[in-house]
Amino acid sequence: MTVKSGLEFDTCFHFEYSPDVISFAAQREEFYYGFLGKELSYAPGFLWLIG
């Protein structure tokens, strides 16, 4: 999995070894939302499934 920062690398490490995380994947899809009359975007770093 390619990551953009050391923080994302550390997050992958914790997801990989957590007994509660079933799976995870890099999430690069952007979401758009309105705030104070402006359209802004947000791209979460990961999508994970916890069991």
Order of alpha helices (4+ residues) and beta strands (2+ residues): alpha-beta-beta-beta-beta
